Amino acid sequence: MASKDTIQAMLKAFATNYSRRDDWADTVWGTWYKALQSYSDQDVRQVARQVMSERGRVPTVAAFLACMKGNPAVAQPQGPTGCMACDGTGWREVSWHRWDTRRLIVTSYAASCDCEKGRYYEAGAATNWSVVVEKLSSDPSTEAVYSTSASHPRLTIQERYHPDMVAKMKDSQVSRSSADTVGIKKV
């Protein structure tokens, strides 16, 4: 992780080499620190030397990051990791079967997982899967709520879809397989 001292030293070198005000490094270091903190000090120093030797003006943070990402010697930072429950995606599937005026309705959702990657998504607009399952389960119209887990990484067709849709899919499979047995060509 790049240290504050390394980034400030780099920015002071930029200020000197590119004729910036004396206080320039102090005013911009927070933005640079946030963008570069996941890289190592050594990688930041190496790319800073490369940039100063090749460019005639101070790079933007985005241009500097592009140089970091384009340098094969720089180890790229890894983002948050998922788990077995979400199959590494950070998302878990939830399916809600509920009754609405004598009619069954099935809705599937993606909700954030409990793992590091899921918590990253939760910081945005996502809701944790356990909160979603608890809320849906407590609804009086609920017939059933299904969700993925480490031992159940994929919802079954019956869990994910309405029973009428499952029946149509089975009928479609039966008609295709019977067409194969009588020699009818599939188009």
N, C-alpha and C positions, 0 to 999 in steps of 0.2 A: 504494500500500500504506500503510495507516494506521500511523503511527509510535507507538512506545511513549510518547513525550512527549505526543502528541495524546490518546491514550486515557487516560493518567494525568491530564492536565488536565481532560478531560471528567468523569472519575470524582471528582476533587476538587471540581468544580463541583456535581456531583450530591450529594456529601457535604455541602457547604455549604447548598445549596438544600433538601435533604431532611433536615437535622439528623441526619446520620450521625456516628459516632465519627470522631475525627481520623485513625485508622489504617485506616479502612474501605477507602479507595481502594487502599492498599498491599496489603491482604489479598485483594482480588478482581481486581486488574488483569490477572493472568495469564489468567484465564478470558475476560475481555473482549477481551484482545489476540488470543487464539487465534481467537475468533469474528469479530473485525472486521478482522483483518490484510489481508484481500483487498479491502477498500474503501479509497477514498482519504481522506486527512486532511480535505479539504474536505467530502466527503459525511458523514463522521462528525460533524464540527463542526455542519454544517447540521441534521442530524437530532437531534443532542443539544439544540440550541437549541429546535427544534420540540417535542421531548419535554418539556423543562423548562417550556415555556409552556403545554402542554396537560394534563400529568399532575400529580396531587397527591402522587404518591409515586414512589420510585425504581423504574424498570422492571426487570424481569428481563432477562437477556441475550436470551432468546427473544423477549420483547416488543419489545426494542430492534431485534432483527434483523427482526421483522415490520414495524416502522416503516421500516427501511432498504429492505426489499423492496417495501413498498407505496408508497414515494415515487417518482414517475415521473422526478424529476430526478436520482435516484441511479443511476449506472451499475452494473449488476449484474455481479458478478465472473463470469468464465468459468471453467469447470472444465477439466480436462485434455482435450486434443484427441486424436482418433484419427488414423489414417493410411489410405492407400489399401488396404493389405493387410487391414485389418479393416473397411473401409468406414465408418470413423469411430466404430465401436462399442466398440473396445478388446478385442473378442473375435475369435478365429479358430476356425474349425471344423476339427476333426480327426476322421477316420473310420478305424477300425481293423478290418481284415478278418483274422480268425484262425481256425485250425482247432482244434476241440475234439472229440476222439474221432470222427474221420471226418465231422465236421459243420462247415460254415463258419458262423461267427458274425460279424455286422457290428454294431459299436457306434460311435455318433457322440458326440463330446465338444465342449464349448466350452472353450477355453483362452485365457489372456490373451495379448495381442499384445506385441510388442517396443516399441510406441510409448508415449508419455507416459500415455495413458489406460489402456493395458494394464498398465503398471507400477503405476498407481494401484490397479487391481483385484488385482494380484499381492501388494500389501501386505496384503491380506485373506487369503482362503482359496484364491484362484486359483493355478494353476500355469502357467508360461510355456509357450507352444505348442511351442517347440523342445525343451524338457525332456520334454514329453509324447511328441512324435514320436520322440525319441531312445530313450526307455524302451520305447515300443511296438515300434519297429523292431528293437530288440535281443532282443525276446521270441522264442524259437524257434518258437512256434506261429503267428507272423505270416505272413500271405499278402501283405498290402499295407497301407500307411499313406498316407492322403491328407490334405492340409491346404490351407487357403486361403492365398493370397498376393496381392500387388498385381497380378500378371499373371494370376492364377487366383482371382478374388474369390468365386466360388461353386463348391461341389463339384457335380459332375454327379450325375445320378440313380444311375448305375452306381457312382460312388465312395461315395455316401452310404448306399445301401441294399443289402440282400442280393440276389443274382441272382434268386432266386425271387420276391421282392417286385417287382423291376423287370419281370420277365416278366408278373406279374399286372397291373401298371399298364399295360403295353403292350397286353395282351389286353383290358383294360377300355376303353382308348382305341379299339382296333380295333372292338370291338363297338358302341361309341357312334357311331363314324363310319359303320359299315355300316348302323346303324339310321337314320341321317340320310339315307343314299342311297336306301333303300327306302321312305322316307316314314313310318316309324314315329315316333309322337309320343313324345318323352322326357317322363317324368313327374317 
